[in-house]
Amino acid sequence: MIIEGLNLALFGMGAVFIFLALLILVTKLMSFVLRGSEGAQLVSAVTQANSIKQNQHSSSAVKQQEVGDLKLVLAAAIKEFKNRH
């Protein structure tokens, strides 16, 4: 009975390890695809929005800028989605 429990524990931990390894690989693959395709524009827009946020000190100005940047990023994403489908 103890051996069966150990087998079950090893099988369960192995399954979790494989799942997490696949999750890491898929995440890296997605970031590679985004950097190499037209999605790079969206990534650069988000990066630019983050740099603008860091440069401004006023919280209300930052919030307004974030909303404006978010609208631009979402509009670009919707346009890209419509072009592909």
Beta strands, then each sheet from edge to edge (+ up, - down):
end
